[in-house]
Each structure stands twice: as C-alpha cells, then as structure tokens.
Amino acid sequence: MNTQTYKTQMEAARKGIVTRQLKTVAEKEKMSVEELMPLVASGKVVIPANRNHACIDPEGVGSMLRTKINVNLGVSRDCKDYDIEMKKVMSAVDLGAEAIMDLSSHGNTQPFRQKLTTECPAMIGTVPVYDSVIHYQRDLDTLTAKDFIDVVRLHAQDGVDFVTLHCGITRKTIDQIRKHKRKMNIVSRGGSLVFAWMCMTGEENPFYEYYDEILDICREYDVTVSLGDACRPGCLADATDVCQIEELVRLGELTKRAWEKDVQVMVEGPGHVPMDQIAANMKVQQTICMGAPFYVLGPLVTDIAPGYDHITGAIGGAIAAMNGAAFLCYVTPAEHLALPNVEDVKQGIIASRIAAHAADIAKGVRGARDIDDRMGDARRALDWEAQWECALDPETAKAIRADRSPEHDDTCSMCGKFCAVRSMNKALNGEHIDIL
C-alpha cells in the first residue's frame, strides 16, 4: 500500500483505502472493514496513530466500539522520578489501559515523551500548553502564540497520537467567568493556563486564533485533536452551566473545521456531574459535535469522596459510557490529593475498566458479555482456575481466596458446605448433600 496517498486515517477512509491500523481495529472490534470504514470517514470513530509512533498497537475510539481507558501520568516538581513513571506506564498497559497521557510539568520532558512513543504500544497523549512553560523555561506571560504552536509541532514530531488543545475558550470567556460566579471557576489545568495567558497579555487564545495552522500540523503527522474542555465543571454546582455549554458549542464548530481538513477529533467532557444530568450531557455533546467521540473525566457524581474518587468516577463513567461516551479518563484514589503512586494507578484502572465493561454490556457491544458468560459457567462448575482466567484482576482474586482459604476446595470460606452452587450441583445430580 502506498502510504503517500493519504495523510490521516480519516482521509484514507474517505478515499476507501484500508490502512493497516483500520484493519487491526476492525479485527479487535469484531467488525468488518466495510462496517468500520464509514465510521472513521464520518468522524464517529477515531484511530489515533501518529506516523512516528512505530510501535503502536492501534485502537479505535467511538461510542459503538468497546469503551477505552486513558491513564494520566507524568512527573511534577514534587514527584520527579521518571523511572517510577515508566513503571506506572508499563503496569497500566499490562492492566489493559489503551492510552497513556503524559502530563509532565517539570524537567526535561522530551526524553520521557520520546521513550513513550518508542517503547509503549498504547496511544500516547499530551497537553502541549503544560510543556510550553517547561520547554522554554520562561514565565507564561512572556510566551508568544508562535511558541505554543511550535510546542504542538514538537509533540507531533515526537510521535504523540493525540493532543489536548484548549481551543474553545476565548476572551469572551473571561467576562463569562467573572459574570456567572462559578463556585470552582476553571479547574482544567490547561484551561487555567490559557485563561491566565489571555488575561496577562490581552491577546486572544492562540489555540483558537491559529487553529488552522495547528490543524495543518496535526494533518501532517496524523495527530488526533482532543478538544479540551477548559470550562468543565469542577464541582456539582457548576455542572451543565452557561460556561460549559457555550464552550461545547464552540467545540462543535471546531470539530467541523478539523473534519474539513481530514483531521481526526475527540471532544473532552465533564468533570463533576450529578447522576441525573449525565445522560443529558452525553446527548447534547453528540448533537452539537455531530457524533465525534466523547472523552470524559469520570464524571464524578459527588464531591465529598477524596480518597475514593476512583469509585465516584467509575459510577459516573459507567453511566456516561452507557449513554454514548467513548473514552474514559481514569480517576484514582489520589484525585484532588496527590500524584498517584503505582497502587493508585492500578485501583484507578480497575475501577474504570469495570465501568467501561459494564457499559459495553449495556450497549450491546459485540462480544462484550462473552467473558461474563464464561465466568458464569466457571462459577457453576466451581472451577477456580477457569474463574481466574475470566477475572479482570486475577492476582487480587487469587490472593483473597488464598488469604482466607476454606476447609474444602469446592467451597469458599463465606459459605462452606452451605454453598448454594455446591448444593444445587449435588441435588441436580441426585447426590447426598452433606452440610454438617
């Protein structure tokens, strides 16, 4: 296949070209190439796969596919050990995460980013505005629009598959934030930096003003644009307010402009949202952004669970994915508190994978329930080895059973010989049921 006949996966699909990445995704999703191709061509599915990320194992992101999981990692001034971060990366991939976002905000970030795109098979995402201050080692208000755009180009050249760009806030947003008196203002780190830069320089958001130039860069390397939600709600009180919805409308316009250049787009969403508002948020996004894949942080369904926000995020994530979200950004027990450690990362991934899988079953994604049906068979037969093969986290399951091992192997220490499964198996086989 002549790869020079197309620039992006979207352009290839529109031209009827079957790329290696599209074929791989179709096989993973139990779809035919003929079914998947129009979804990529229309923007309803994205396949983030930078031309320079040679070791990527491509995945598709779209509401009709399996719900995918993203893991946020990266060093900060207080936690700056890149070896630990790389350990988290490999652990996350082993646990089933399909994407890694490098949110590093300290030190020389490029070697770590290049290590990711050289060694990690998962999709790699970044937020270039974070890296701008670090890359130039200058205060925010001294940076120019060109500086920001050059960092986007640098990340694209380094092989990053998707970039979060906070294109949807403008100088009008400054007045909105001041007028509407949000409880939490802007909680997006990238959004707050863009907001601060506009306030200090008096200039328009460079990611909005020079959006066409950025799209040309993304087209050149086939980088998927992840349109960041700078005004995502940071608490329940701010959910679905004027600032959030107006930004979403602008993101819909920017989605259309990207598609005109064959650039793939995801749209990022909330945040903190009450359970009764999640479905409506998903439907509004699908309408305004014309079916572009929705990438949500959680959403968290309550504000009062620090230390347990992987649970609040999983509750919201399951509801969101069932109603159309395609991509869940994991939330760890360290959310709002600290940089997650290796165990936090594991807990966050497992919680998000449970949410994603539950939603896929509810949506009727092809093959989603097959593993659950196998687990049912294994449990009926009291076949513990078969149960481990079906388990999402077999090592934890094994450890719990080993720690509280039963007297008889055909039971567990909860029920012993009162086990309903054991009793039913014996009764249906005409066997004597010994309890005492």
N, C-alpha and C positions, 0 to 999 in steps of 0.2 A: 504493500500500500504506500502511495506517495504522500507522506505527511505534509508536504508543502502545499497541498491543495486545500488545506483548511488551517485556520489559526486556533479555533476553540472547539470544544466538544459540541457546543450549540451550533456553530457554523457547519460542522461535519454532519450533524443530524439533519440540519435543514437541507443539506446537499445530498442526503441519502447515503453518506459514507459511513460504513460500520467500522468504528475505531476499536482498537484492542481494549480500551477502557470500557466502552459501551458493551462489548461482548461479555467482558468479565462481570460487569454489574448485572446484566441480564441473567447470566447463569446463577449468580448469588441470589437473585430475587425470584428465581423460578419463573421467569418471564421469557418470552421470545424477543429477539432483537426487533421484530416488527412491532411489538407492543410498546417496547421501551423508547424506541427512536422518536416517535412523535411527542412524547412527554418531555424529552430533552430539547427537541426543536422548539417547543412552545414555552419552555422555561419552567414547566411544572416540576421537572426533575433537574438537578444539577449533578455533575460529576466533577468535583474539584480535583484537578490533576495537573499541576504545573508541569510544563515541558521539562523543566530542570530537576524535577523530583523523580529521579530514575527508579528508586526502589519502592515507589508507592504501590500498595495493593488497593486499587481503586474501589470506591464505594459510591453509590448513588444516594442522594438526599431528596426526598419528596414524600408527600403525605400518603401516597398509595404504596410506598415501599416500606421495608422494615424501618422502624424509628431508630435513628442513630444517636450515639452518645458522644459528647465532646468533654474533654478533660482540660481544665485550665491549670497551667504550671508556670514556673519561672522564678528567677531569683529577685530579691529585693535588697535594699541596704541592710536590713536586719537579718536576712537569711540569704547568704550569697554563695552557697556551695553548689556548683554546677554538677558535681558528681552525684550528689543526692537527688538533684532534679532529674538527671538522666536515669537514675534508678527508679524514680517515680514514673518516668515515661515508659520504660520497658515493662514495669509492673502493670501500668494502665493498659498497655497493648495486650499483655497476657490475660488480663481480666476482661477483655472484649471491647475496649473503647475504640471507636472508629476514627476519632480525631483528637489531636493534641493542639491546644493553643498556648504558644509561648508568650506569656505576659511579662517577661523580664523587664525590670525597671532599674537595673543597676549594673555597672561594669561594662566590659566589652561584650556586647550581646551577640555580635555576628558569628563568632566561632561556635557558640552553642546552637544558634539557629541553623548554621550550615551543617552541624553534626546531626541535627534532627532530620534535615532533608537528605542527608547522605545515608543515614542508618535506620530511620524509623519508617515502617511501611504504612503507618496511619496518615490520614490527611493532616497537614500542618497549617495552622492559622496564626496570625499575629495581629496586633493593633499598632500600625506604624506611628501613630501620634505619640504613643508612650516612648517609642525608641528615638524620636526626634531629639528630645532634650538630651538623652543619654549619648546619642551618636555624635552630636555636635558639641556636647559639654558646654552648653550655653543656656542662659535663662530663657524661659518661654517667650517673653516679650521681645527678645532680640531675633527670634527666628522669623524667616520670611515664608511666604507661600511656596516659593521655589524650594526652600529647604524641606518642607513637609512632603512635597511631591517627589523630590529626589530620594527620600527615605522609602516611599512607596515603591519606587523603581528598584531600589537596592533590595528590598524584601522579595520582589518579584524575581530578580536575577538570582537570589539565593535559593529559589525553589519553593517558596511558600505557596500553598494551594489556595488559601483564601485569606483575605484581609478585611478586618472590620474597619470601616470608614464611617465616621460620624458626619455624614453629608446632609442630614435632614434638619439640622438646626441652623438658623440664620440670625442676623442681627435683630430681626423681629422677635425671635425667641427671648432675647434679653428683656424686652418690655413685657412679654407674657409672663416670664418667671417672676418679675417684680410685681406685676399686677395681680396675678392669681394666687399668690401667697401659698405655695405648696408647703406641706408640712416638712418634707425632706428635700425640697429644691431638686437639684440634679445629683443623682447618686452614681451615674456612669462615670468611671474614672476618665475615659477618653473624652466623653461629652463635656465633663467639667473643664478639661484642659482646653478644648476648643472654645468653650464659653469664656473662659478666663482670657484666652488669647484675643478674642474679639473685643472684650471689654478693655483690655490694656492697649491694644493697637488702634482701635476704632475701625478696623477693616472687616470685610465680610469673611465668613467661613471659607478658608481656602479649598477645603474638600468639596464644597458646594460650588464655589466660583469657578474652579478649574476642573470640574467633574469630567468634562470631555477629554481633557488631557490625561487624566487618571484612567479613564476607560481605554484609551489607546495603549497605555502601559499594560493594563490587565489583558487586553486582547492579544498583545504581542506574546505574552508568556502563558496565556490561558489561566489567569488568576481569577477565581470567583470572588465577586464583590459581596461582602456580607454587610448590608446596610445597617449600621449601628443605631440603636435606639437610645440616643442621648437623654431623652426625656422619659425613659422607662420609670415606672413608679417604684420608689424605694420603701414604701410602706403602704398598707391597705388604704389609708385615707387618700392617697394620690392616684389610686388606680382608675384608669379609663377617664382621665380628666382632659381638659381642653389641650394642654400642652402635649400630652401623649398622642392624642388623636390627630391633632394638626400635623405633628411630625410624621405620623404614619401616612397621612395624605401626601405629604411631600416625598416620602419614600416610595409611594406608588408611582409618582411621576418619574422619579429617578430610575426605578425598575424599568419602565418603558423605554427610557433613553438608553439604558445599558443594552437592552434587547435589540435595539435598532443597530447596535454595533456588534451583535453576536456575543456579547459578554454575559456570562452566567451570573445570576444574582440569587442570594438568600436575603431574607429580611429578618432582622432581630426584633424580639418582642419582650414583653414584661417578664420579670420583675416580681413585684409583690401584688397579688390579685386575690380578692375573695373568691371562694369556690364558685359562687353563683354568677360571677362575671367572666369566668374563664372561657366558656363556650362562646359567648358573645364576642369576646376579644378575638378568638380564632376566626370566627365567621367574618368579622369586619376586615381583618387582615386579608383573608382570602379574596374578598370582594375588591378592596382598594388596591391590592398588589397583584391582582389577576392570577392568583394561584401560585405565585412564587413561593418556594419552600420557606416555612416559618421556623425560626431558630429561637427557642425561648430559654431563659434563665430560670429554671424551676417550672412554673412560677411558684413562689412561696405563698402559702394560703393563710399564714398567720405570722405576726411579727414578734411573738413572745417566746420563741424556742431556740435561743442561742445554745449551741452545743448539740442540737438535734435538728438543725435545718436541712440535713440530708433527708429527713423524714417529711418535713413540711414541703420540701421541694419535690419529693417523689409523689406525694399526693397530688400536688398541682400538675406535675409533669404527666402523670397518667391521664388526668382529665384533659389536659391540653392536647396530648398526642391523640387521644381518642376522638377529639374534635377537630383534628387537622394539622397540629404541629408536626413537623417532620424531623426535628433535630433538637435534642435536649442537652443543654449545658448542665453538667453535673453540679450538684451542690454538696459540700462536705460538712461534717460536724464543726469544722473550723470557720465556716462562713460567718462574717461580721466580727471574727475574733482574732484570727491569725493566719499565717501561711500554712496550708495543710501539710502534715507530715505523711509518711508512706501509708500508715494505717488509716488516716483521714481520707486519703485518696481512694483506698480500697473501699471504705464504707460508702463514700460518695458514688463510686462507680456501680457498686452492687445495688444501691438504692435506685439509681437512675435506670439501670438495666431492668430491674423488676418493673418499674413504671413503664418503660418502653415496651417490654414484652407483654404486659397486661393490656396495654393499649392496642398493640398489634393483634392480639386475640380478639379484642372487642371490634376492631375494624375489619376483621376477616382477612388480614394479610396472608397470602398464600403460604401454607406450611407452618404458620406461627404456632398453632396448637399441637403440632405433631409431637413435640418433646413432652408436653404435658400429658398427652395420651399414653406415651411410653412410660412416663412416671407412674400413671395410674395402674398400668399393667404390673410394673415392678413392685409397687406397694401391695397390690392384691396378692402377689406371689411371695411377699415378704423377702424379696430378692434384694439384699442390701447393696451388692456390687452393682446391680443394674440401676439402683436408685442413685448411687454416686455418679454414674455415667450421665444421668439426666440432670443432676443438680447444678444450679447456677454457680455455686461455690462449694464444690465437693469437699475441699480440705476442712472448711469450717464445720460442715455437717459431720464428717468423719470424726473430728476432734470432739464434738459434743457427745456423740454416741460413745466414743472410747472413754471419755471422762466419767460417764455415768452408765457403764456397761451393765446389761441385765444378767440375771442368773441363767436365762435360756436364750440362745441366739435367735430363736424365731419370734422374739418379742422385743419390746423396749422397756426401759425402767419406769416409764409412765404407767403402763397398764399391766405389764407382766402377763400372766395367763388369763387376765380379764380382756385381753386384746380382742377387739371386735373382729378384726380381719382374720386372726387365727381361729376364733370360734366359728365364724361363718365358713371358712375353708373346710374345717373339720365336719361341721354339720352337713354341708352340701355333699361331702364325700362319704357320709354315713359313718363317720368316726366318733368314738367316745370323746367328749370334751372334758378334760381334766382341769379343774380350776384350783383345787386345794393341793 
